[in-house]
């Protein structure tokens, strides 16, 4: 099977959860013996994954460039995966025209319209407005695609209940983990960790909230403890966040996030907005580092545990208990590991992706016939993304 992934950026699994997600997709397809191609119009960053080294053929493409059309036609992929809705907007119509038989798959990474709506609530205090301008674009991309991969069951419910998306257009495929047998013991760890890419605005908001409201409560009870904040692309915030006198240290990029996290006793995930599954929480799971979460951080993971705390004081108290009480720490570690084994085991999930897409290939004709709204959006009166791209292409000439 010949598959093309069109990336918004070149994946950086050591920098962002989105990069790890792309790496997981590649790994799952290769497990199914698929030939994977990866193309992106972005510049390759210093920390981009060496895709060629893992057997992926890479291609540099451009936005609003007619040269893409004969290139993708010659490549003739049977499956094209678009990394987030804006990539589908840019290239989906070109793929549909030149490779009409190719199954078009959208990987949302997270539901962008939900994240934006929650950010506006934090900034303005207004009621949640899911049906915003981003939703118009994102939902249209979902309808234009044959299948959309969703990382969170909660977000699938939103798409079905709030936007009336047919479940046949959606597939749940979350993060997956392979847990090691051994974890660093409680007695060999110290201090708190907070980690996340600063390219992602919810992470910066989380660090600022923690520094202003949560950490002072913890520090008051544990004056010798420290919080170490790690994050790629965060150097411009170092002066604001680094406060050694208060035990709050900005450490910059963690070259090996998992190895770094094993040094710490408690992982903090004080996210006030966001969407999807949270990479920092799964880093905690993978390293056996108990994690204190907000409801946003816990979303899509489980609702059966009292792990989520909205108020700063409750969040701080939960962190203090895990830090101070070895038995509470051990119980939480066991609960988190059992949850991962039950719901996010890589042995269960990695083999499923190729099978999920293969099913869509077999039912493609019927699925496209049923997706009438998708047909409407691909009709010439509604092809705004195509005509905007063509206009920019001519303008650039």
C-alpha positions as CSV (number, residue, x, y, z in Angstrom):
1,X,0.0,0.0,0.0
2,X,1.4,3.4,-1.0
3,X,0.5,6.2,1.4
4,X,1.3,9.9,1.4
5,X,1.3,12.0,4.6
6,X,1.1,15.7,4.0
7,X,2.4,17.4,7.1
8,X,1.7,20.9,8.3
9,X,5.3,20.8,9.7
10,X,8.1,18.2,9.7
11,X,7.5,16.1,12.8
12,X,9.5,16.7,16.0
13,X,8.5,13.9,18.4
14,X,11.0,15.2,21.0
15,X,9.4,18.7,20.9
16,X,5.6,18.4,20.6
17,X,2.9,15.9,21.2
18,X,1.7,16.5,17.6
19,X,5.1,15.4,16.4
20,X,4.8,12.2,18.4
21,X,1.4,11.7,16.9
22,X,2.7,11.9,13.4
23,X,5.5,9.5,14.3
24,X,2.9,7.1,15.7
25,X,0.9,7.2,12.5
26,X,4.0,6.4,10.5
27,X,5.0,3.6,12.8
28,X,1.5,2.1,12.6
29,X,1.4,2.2,8.8
30,X,4.8,0.6,8.5
31,X,3.7,-2.1,10.8
32,X,1.1,-2.9,8.2
33,X,3.9,-3.1,5.6
34,X,2.8,0.2,3.9
35,X,5.2,2.3,1.9
36,X,5.1,5.7,3.5
37,X,5.9,9.0,1.9
38,X,6.0,12.3,3.8
39,X,5.7,15.8,2.2
40,X,5.6,19.2,3.7
41,X,5.9,22.8,2.6
42,X,7.4,23.8,5.9
43,X,11.1,24.2,6.6
44,X,12.8,21.4,8.4
45,X,13.7,22.4,12.0
46,X,16.8,21.5,13.8
47,X,15.0,18.8,15.8
48,X,13.0,17.3,13.0
49,X,12.8,13.5,13.0
50,X,15.2,11.8,10.5
51,X,12.4,10.2,8.5
52,X,14.7,8.7,5.9
53,X,16.5,6.8,8.6
54,X,13.2,5.0,9.5
55,X,12.4,4.2,5.9
56,X,10.1,7.1,5.0
57,X,10.6,8.7,1.6
58,X,10.4,12.5,2.0
59,X,9.4,15.3,-0.5
60,X,9.5,19.0,-0.3
61,X,6.5,20.7,-1.7
62,X,5.1,24.2,-1.9
63,X,1.8,25.8,-1.1
64,X,-0.3,27.2,-4.0
65,X,1.9,25.6,-6.5
66,X,0.6,23.8,-9.6
67,X,3.7,21.6,-9.7
68,X,2.1,19.6,-6.9
69,X,-0.5,18.3,-9.3
70,X,1.5,16.2,-11.8
71,X,3.8,15.2,-8.9
72,X,1.1,13.7,-6.8
73,X,-0.5,12.1,-9.9
74,X,2.8,10.4,-10.7
75,X,3.2,9.2,-7.1
76,X,-0.3,7.7,-7.3
77,X,-0.8,7.2,-3.5
78,X,-3.7,4.9,-2.6
79,X,-4.1,6.8,0.7
80,X,-3.4,10.5,1.5
81,X,-3.3,11.6,5.1
82,X,-3.6,15.3,5.8
83,X,-2.0,16.5,9.0
84,X,-4.7,18.9,10.4
85,X,-7.5,20.7,8.6
86,X,-5.4,23.6,7.1
87,X,-3.4,21.0,5.2
88,X,-6.5,19.5,3.7
89,X,-7.7,23.0,2.7
90,X,-4.4,23.5,0.8
91,X,-4.0,20.2,-0.9
92,X,-7.2,18.2,-0.6
93,X,-8.8,19.5,-3.7
94,X,-5.6,18.9,-5.7
95,X,-5.5,15.3,-4.5
96,X,-9.2,14.8,-5.3
97,X,-8.7,16.1,-8.9
98,X,-5.4,14.2,-9.7
99,X,-5.9,11.1,-7.6
100,X,-9.7,10.7,-7.3
101,X,-9.5,7.0,-6.3
102,X,-7.1,7.8,-3.3
103,X,-8.8,7.6,0.1
104,X,-8.4,11.0,1.8
105,X,-7.8,10.8,5.6
106,X,-7.8,13.8,7.9
107,X,-5.8,13.6,11.2
108,X,-7.1,16.4,13.4
109,X,-4.5,15.9,16.1
110,X,-7.0,17.8,18.3
111,X,-10.2,19.7,17.6
112,X,-9.0,23.2,16.8
113,X,-12.4,24.9,17.1
114,X,-12.8,23.5,20.6
115,X,-9.3,24.7,21.7
116,X,-10.0,28.2,20.2
117,X,-13.4,28.4,21.9
118,X,-11.9,27.5,25.3
119,X,-9.2,30.0,24.8
120,X,-11.7,32.8,24.2
121,X,-13.6,31.8,27.4
122,X,-10.3,32.2,29.4
123,X,-9.5,35.5,27.8
124,X,-13.0,37.1,27.7
125,X,-15.1,35.2,30.2
126,X,-17.8,34.7,27.6
127,X,-19.8,31.5,27.1
128,X,-18.3,28.7,25.1
129,X,-18.8,29.3,21.3
130,X,-18.0,26.1,19.5
131,X,-19.5,27.2,16.2
132,X,-16.8,29.7,15.5
133,X,-14.9,30.7,12.3
134,X,-12.4,27.9,12.7
135,X,-15.2,25.4,13.1
136,X,-16.6,26.4,9.7
137,X,-13.3,25.5,8.1
138,X,-12.5,22.4,10.2
139,X,-15.9,20.8,9.9
140,X,-15.9,21.4,6.1
141,X,-12.5,19.6,5.9
142,X,-14.0,16.7,7.8
143,X,-16.9,16.4,5.4
144,X,-14.6,16.6,2.4
145,X,-12.5,13.7,3.7
146,X,-13.4,10.0,3.5
147,X,-12.3,9.5,7.1
148,X,-11.2,11.6,10.1
149,X,-8.9,10.2,12.8
150,X,-9.9,11.4,16.3
151,X,-7.6,11.3,19.2
152,X,-10.3,11.8,21.8
153,X,-13.6,10.1,22.3
154,X,-14.9,13.3,24.0
155,X,-14.2,15.2,20.7
156,X,-15.9,12.5,18.7
157,X,-19.0,13.1,20.8
158,X,-18.9,16.8,20.1
159,X,-18.6,16.2,16.4
160,X,-21.6,13.9,16.4
161,X,-23.8,15.8,18.9
162,X,-23.0,19.4,18.1
163,X,-22.1,19.3,14.4
164,X,-24.2,16.2,13.3
165,X,-21.2,14.5,11.8
166,X,-22.0,10.9,10.7
167,X,-20.1,8.4,12.8
168,X,-19.1,6.6,9.6
169,X,-16.8,9.5,8.8
170,X,-14.9,9.2,12.1
171,X,-12.5,6.8,13.7
172,X,-11.1,6.8,17.2
173,X,-7.3,6.3,17.2
174,X,-5.6,7.7,20.4
175,X,-2.1,7.9,21.7
176,X,-0.6,4.5,22.4
177,X,2.1,3.6,24.9
178,X,4.5,0.8,25.6
179,X,5.2,0.8,29.3
180,X,8.5,-0.3,30.7
181,X,8.5,-2.9,33.5
182,X,10.6,-0.9,35.8
183,X,10.1,2.7,37.1
184,X,12.4,4.9,39.3
185,X,11.2,4.6,42.9
186,X,9.6,7.3,44.9
187,X,12.6,7.6,47.2
188,X,15.0,8.2,44.3
189,X,13.0,11.2,42.9
190,X,12.6,14.7,44.1
191,X,10.9,18.0,43.1
192,X,8.1,18.8,40.6
193,X,8.2,19.0,36.8
194,X,6.1,20.9,34.3
195,X,6.7,20.3,30.6
196,X,5.3,21.3,27.2
197,X,6.2,23.0,23.9
198,X,5.9,26.8,24.0
199,X,4.8,26.8,20.4
200,X,1.4,25.7,21.9
201,X,-0.3,28.7,23.6
202,X,-2.2,26.6,26.2
203,X,1.2,25.5,27.7
204,X,2.4,29.0,28.2
205,X,-0.9,29.9,29.9
206,X,-0.6,26.8,32.1
207,X,2.9,27.8,33.2
208,X,1.9,31.3,34.0
209,X,-1.1,30.2,36.0
210,X,1.0,27.7,37.9
211,X,3.7,30.2,38.7
212,X,1.2,32.8,39.9
213,X,-1.3,30.8,41.8
214,X,-0.4,27.1,42.3
215,X,3.3,27.0,43.0
216,X,3.2,29.6,45.8
217,X,0.7,27.3,47.7
218,X,3.0,24.3,47.2
219,X,6.2,26.3,48.1
220,X,4.6,27.6,51.3
221,X,4.2,24.0,52.5
222,X,7.5,22.7,50.9
223,X,10.0,25.5,51.1
224,X,12.9,23.3,50.0
225,X,11.1,21.9,46.9
226,X,11.6,23.1,43.4
227,X,9.6,23.2,40.3
228,X,11.5,22.7,37.0
229,X,9.8,23.9,33.9
230,X,10.9,22.4,30.6
231,X,9.7,23.4,27.1
232,X,11.0,23.6,23.6
233,X,10.9,27.0,21.9
234,X,10.4,28.8,25.2
235,X,13.7,30.8,25.5
236,X,12.0,34.1,24.8
237,X,9.9,33.6,28.0
238,X,12.9,32.7,30.2
239,X,13.2,36.1,31.8
240,X,9.5,36.0,32.8
241,X,9.4,32.5,34.1
242,X,12.8,31.9,35.7
243,X,12.4,32.7,39.4
244,X,15.1,30.8,41.4
245,X,14.3,32.7,44.7
246,X,10.9,31.2,44.6
247,X,12.1,27.7,43.6
248,X,10.6,28.1,40.1
249,X,13.3,27.2,37.5
250,X,12.9,27.6,33.7
251,X,15.1,24.8,32.2
252,X,14.4,25.2,28.5
253,X,14.3,22.3,26.1
254,X,14.5,18.7,27.5
255,X,16.6,16.8,25.0
256,X,15.1,13.5,26.3
257,X,11.7,14.3,27.9
258,X,11.1,10.8,29.2
259,X,14.5,10.4,30.8
260,X,14.2,13.9,32.3
261,X,10.8,13.1,33.8
262,X,12.0,10.0,35.6
263,X,14.1,12.4,37.9
264,X,11.0,14.0,39.3
265,X,8.5,12.9,41.9
266,X,5.3,14.7,40.6
267,X,4.3,15.8,37.2
268,X,2.1,18.9,36.9
269,X,-0.4,19.5,34.1
270,X,-2.3,22.7,35.0
271,X,-3.9,23.3,31.6
272,X,-6.8,25.7,31.7
273,X,-7.7,25.3,28.0
274,X,-6.8,23.0,25.1
275,X,-8.1,20.0,23.3
276,X,-7.2,16.4,22.4
277,X,-5.0,14.1,24.5
278,X,-2.2,15.8,26.3
279,X,1.4,14.6,25.6
280,X,2.7,15.8,29.0
281,X,0.2,13.6,30.8
282,X,1.2,10.6,28.7
283,X,4.8,11.3,29.4
284,X,3.9,11.0,33.1
285,X,2.1,7.7,32.5
286,X,5.0,6.3,30.5
287,X,7.6,7.2,33.1
288,X,5.5,6.2,36.1
289,X,5.5,9.8,37.3
290,X,2.1,10.5,39.0
291,X,0.4,13.5,37.4
292,X,-1.8,16.2,38.9
293,X,-4.2,17.4,36.2
294,X,-7.0,19.9,35.5
295,X,-10.2,18.6,33.8
296,X,-8.8,19.9,30.5
297,X,-5.6,17.8,31.0
298,X,-7.6,14.7,32.0
299,X,-10.1,15.0,29.1
300,X,-10.3,11.9,26.9
301,X,-8.4,9.8,29.4
302,X,-10.9,8.7,32.1
303,X,-13.7,10.1,34.1
304,X,-13.6,7.4,36.7
305,X,-10.9,8.8,38.9
306,X,-10.8,11.9,41.1
307,X,-7.7,13.2,39.4
308,X,-9.0,16.5,38.0
309,X,-8.8,19.8,39.9
310,X,-10.0,23.1,38.7
311,X,-9.2,25.4,41.6
312,X,-5.6,26.3,42.3
313,X,-5.9,25.3,46.0
314,X,-7.3,21.9,45.2
315,X,-4.6,21.3,42.6
316,X,-1.8,22.3,45.0
317,X,-3.2,20.1,47.8
318,X,-3.3,17.1,45.4
319,X,0.3,17.7,44.4
320,X,1.3,18.1,48.0
321,X,-0.3,14.8,49.0
322,X,1.4,12.9,46.2
323,X,4.8,14.5,47.0
324,X,4.6,13.8,50.7
325,X,2.9,10.4,51.0
326,X,4.8,7.5,49.5
327,X,1.7,5.2,49.7
328,X,-0.5,7.7,47.9
329,X,2.2,8.1,45.3
330,X,2.5,4.4,44.8
331,X,-1.3,3.9,44.5
332,X,-1.6,6.7,41.9
333,X,1.3,5.3,39.9
334,X,-0.4,1.8,39.8
335,X,-3.8,3.3,38.8
336,X,-2.2,5.3,36.0
337,X,-0.3,2.3,34.7
338,X,-3.4,0.1,34.8
339,X,-5.4,2.7,32.9
340,X,-2.8,2.8,30.2
341,X,-2.6,-1.0,29.9
342,X,-6.4,-1.1,29.6
343,X,-7.0,1.9,27.3
344,X,-3.8,3.0,25.5
345,X,-1.7,-0.1,25.0
346,X,0.4,0.2,21.8
347,X,0.1,-3.6,21.2
348,X,-3.7,-3.0,20.8
349,X,-3.7,0.3,18.9
350,X,-0.7,0.3,16.5
351,X,-2.0,-2.6,14.4
352,X,-5.4,-1.1,14.1
353,X,-4.7,2.0,12.0
354,X,-3.9,0.2,8.8
355,X,-7.0,-2.0,9.3
356,X,-9.2,1.0,9.9
357,X,-8.1,2.7,6.7
358,X,-8.2,-0.6,4.8
359,X,-11.9,-0.9,5.7
360,X,-12.6,2.6,4.3
361,X,-10.8,1.6,1.1
362,X,-13.1,-1.3,0.7
363,X,-16.3,0.8,1.4
364,X,-15.1,3.9,-0.4
365,X,-17.8,4.1,-3.1
366,X,-20.7,3.5,-0.6
367,X,-19.2,6.0,2.0
368,X,-18.8,8.7,-0.6
369,X,-22.3,8.2,-1.9
370,X,-23.7,8.5,1.6
371,X,-21.7,11.7,2.4
372,X,-23.9,14.1,0.6
373,X,-22.7,17.2,2.4
374,X,-19.2,16.3,1.3
375,X,-20.4,16.2,-2.3
376,X,-22.0,19.6,-1.8
377,X,-18.7,21.0,-0.5
378,X,-16.8,19.6,-3.4
379,X,-19.3,21.1,-5.9
380,X,-18.0,24.0,-7.9
381,X,-20.1,26.6,-6.1
382,X,-18.5,25.8,-2.7
383,X,-14.8,25.2,-3.7
384,X,-13.5,28.4,-2.1
385,X,-10.3,26.8,-0.9
386,X,-9.4,25.7,-4.4
387,X,-10.2,29.1,-6.0
388,X,-8.3,31.0,-3.3
389,X,-5.3,28.8,-3.9
390,X,-5.5,29.3,-7.7
391,X,-5.8,33.1,-7.2
392,X,-2.7,33.2,-5.0
393,X,-0.9,31.0,-7.5
394,X,-1.6,33.4,-10.3
395,X,-0.8,36.4,-8.2
396,X,2.6,34.9,-7.3
397,X,3.4,34.6,-11.0
